[in-house]
Amino acid sequence: MTSHRFSAQGPLTGRIRVPGDKSISHRSLMFGALAVGRSRISGLLEGEDVLATAAALRAMGAVIEKDGDDWIVDGVGVGTLLQPGQALDMGNSGTSTRLLMGLVASHGITTSFVGDESLSKRPMGRVIDPLSMMGAGFTPSPGGRLPLMMEGMQPAVPITYRLPVASAQVKSAVLLAGLNTPGTTTVIEPVPTRDHTERMLRGFGVDVQVEERDGERVISITGPCDLTPCDITVPGDPSSAAFFAVAASIVPGSDLIIENVGLNPTRNGIFEVLGQMGASIEYLDAREVGGEPVADLRVRHAPLKGVEVDPAIAPRMIDEFPVLFVAAAVADGTTVTSGLEELRVKESDRLAAMAASLSLVGADIEEREDGLVIHGSGGTALPGGGPVATHLDHRIAMSMAIAGHASRDGVEIDSAEPIATSFPNFNELLKDATS
């Protein structure tokens, strides 16, 4: 592993455009592969995770090719996925794995899923449970992990499933299985999670029923469904934009426009919390693209203050807490976060990793079982230091890179390699914004 130092380069200014949203990129390929005919996708995130989804779909019969800056998908249709010739290699992508397991569950094919060392530590039981109820068979590694052999069932059995934990991936896996299942498949969400699957399935012509019942969201589809091909522009990833929004907020003199940011209400929690902390964020040219709300964000440096983050917002920004912790570390006053147990089972234990990393570079942090309490520096730059352990987790690496930009002596991280997985041009955009 090669360590990398990030240090203050001055204010962030000008205009940047972050890569396409990863969640929407995965789904646009999958739904294109399930439509009969040709879909065109522009703005696809070309990170390793999304390319793993493309490779798996090709192995099951879809034709997916790059055409200039766009991607063309010639789909095979629901119900006609082919038996892949070898194991589906998911790399580091939990989203690819869980959603594709849903896809395979209601098709008469057998396949094995494999992943890298980090993905192979992540439990898949939360999707195995409902998909088994629908008739799919699983032979996972111990602890419900990869490598995992899976046998789909055609026809599968429709189920009504209440999510035991808030998870868009589990919801999506069940709905994807429902596309080729005769009858009505229903998912009940006690806590709303990101709704890209529902929005995009409608875009591909599927009748997705969503209603509120006793304060819960009830989402149903009646299969088998036919998907109509469509052209998609993928909005910029709000998680990627969050790193730059925090950097511009905490680096003095910054005035940055981040173009084409997806602001899906299930994903915009970070911008709401930054607003509560006193960040200066303007939403320019608000518009709708492919069923998703989008705007250009103008973010200027502003003194931030500590806040108590409402745990109810956590599902809307679960991946953005590491970079929020960085903003809190230089805010005025104390920031309290809670209800974040989910962060302990991400690519790393993100609570422990961020507490250790920020403490190492001079922040004042208390780690609790379900969150961090951060006593801010009152606007003073963190001293810096390192090397901090990223645990090969891209969000830890990028969050600490941002901390480096707002530090006195720079922050060294033990490896910058994980950044390439999810955000290949992160360093380049940081340089563009600070040059």
ABEGO torsion letter per residue (X at the ends): XBBBBBBBAEBBBEBBBBBBBAAAAAAAAAAAAABBEBBBBBGBBABAAAAAAAAAAAAAGBBBBBBEABBBBBBAEBGABBBBABBBBAEABAAAAAAAAAAAAABBBBBBBBBBAAAAABBAAAAAAAAAAAGBBBBBBBGGBOBBBBBBBOBBBBBBBBBABBBAAAAAAAAAAAAABBEBBBBBBABBBBAAAAAAAAAAGBBBBBBBBGGBBBBBBBOBBBBBBBBBBBBBBAAAAAAAAAAAAABBGBBBBBBGBBABAAAAAAAAAAAAAGBBBBBBGBBBBGGBBBBBBBBBBBBBBBBBBBAAAAAAAAAAAAAAAAAAAABBEBBBBBGAAAAAABABBAAAAAAAAAAAAGBBBBBBAAEBBBBBAGGBBBAEEOBBBAGGBAAAAAAAAAAAAABAAEBBBABAAAAAAABAAAAAAAAAAAX
